């Protein structure tokens, strides 16, 4: 709601949160200047791929800007992504880390302002918004070798039609794992261009403990198969909700 340009709608993809989260969403549904949808399913473990697919299916817009719930957005975040959008491509953008002490202060004070010069801000040189440099990084930054598959699922954007073309996120992923990278691998295999929005579309990551990774080996095997076999489409994806 503090964005200089608002999205057409906000979709909260909720992987089994409780009543307190529902009440917060209901509060903001009443005051949000744009439609705010709450897509929820029961808690059955870490099912990020499934709840993202359900949100993609419900989205009415052509372009999806995807974030996580542990972020503070730069005021120009939405505008930057809209301005940077280009057909037949998807976008990776930067995540700047806030350390534990500063994160605690911001949560306590409900403070969403971020000063890059504050003590507790990492990635200092990535934390500035400099639009005239976007073209310099767009197609030649972190696109070779293993970095070709790298993405920040907490700060990415893609066309809904492209996501549906590759059948969205692969719900064979169980627990924490590189479901976002596997999604990117299929987009790349389908001929979509990866572009990097550097020094724009900024998000600041609030500190929290790292998720457990019990099923990581199996998840990484699914990702490896998508890369090695040029997989473009997953069977267990968004189509079941369309």
PEFENKA-V202500 format. One record per pair of residues at least 6 apart in sequence whose ideal C-beta (glycine too) atoms are under 6 Angstrom apart, sorted by sequence separation. I is the first residue (numbers start at 1). GAP is how many residues later the second one is. D is the distance in whole Angstrom. If there is no record, write none. Layout:
i = [I/I]
gap = [GAP/GAP]
d = [D/D]
This chain:
i = [173/29/28/169/116/170/12/25/169/39/39/65/102/39/101/166/37/99/166/63/98/166/9/97/9/10/11/12/13/14/16/16/96/153/6/151/96/151/162/96/15/94/149/151/149/176/15/149/176/13/13/175/177/72/175/186/174/182/185/189/13/72/177/181/185/190/189/11/182/178/186/173/186/11/155/172/8/141/95/138/141/92/95/137/95/137/93/92/170/172/171/91/133/134/166/167/166/167/90/130/131/168/167/168/4/7/129/167/4/167/2/5/5/3/4/81/68/67/66/114/65/64/63/64/90/62/59/90/89/103/88/89/91/92/93/103/89/91/98/56/100/93/95/96/97/98/99/95/56/84/53/53/52/49/80/81/49/50/80/49/49/77/74/46/46/49/73/71/72/71/70/70/57/56/57/53/57/54/53]
gap = [6/7/8/10/11/12/13/13/14/15/16/16/18/19/19/20/21/21/21/22/22/24/25/25/26/26/26/26/26/26/26/27/27/27/28/29/30/30/30/31/32/32/32/33/35/35/36/36/37/38/39/39/39/40/40/40/41/41/41/41/42/42/42/42/42/42/43/44/44/45/45/46/46/48/48/50/53/55/57/57/57/59/59/59/60/61/62/64/64/64/65/66/66/66/66/66/67/67/68/69/69/69/70/70/71/71/71/71/72/72/73/73/74/75/75/76/86/87/90/90/92/94/96/96/97/98/101/102/103/103/104/104/104/104/104/104/106/106/106/107/107/108/108/108/108/108/108/110/112/113/115/116/117/120/120/120/121/121/121/122/124/124/128/129/130/130/130/132/132/134/136/138/181/182/184/185/185/187/188]
d = [4/5/6/6/4/6/6/5/5/5/5/5/3/6/6/4/6/4/6/6/6/5/6/4/4/5/5/5/5/4/6/3/4/3/5/5/6/6/6/5/6/5/5/5/6/4/4/6/5/5/6/5/5/5/4/6/5/4/4/5/4/6/3/6/5/5/5/5/5/5/6/5/5/6/5/6/5/5/5/5/6/5/6/5/5/4/4/6/4/5/4/4/5/6/6/5/6/5/4/4/6/4/3/3/5/5/6/6/6/5/6/5/4/5/5/5/4/6/5/5/5/6/6/5/6/6/6/6/6/5/6/4/5/5/4/4/5/5/5/5/4/4/6/5/5/6/6/5/5/5/5/5/5/4/4/5/6/5/4/5/5/6/4/5/6/5/6/4/4/6/5/6/6/5/4/4/5/5/6]
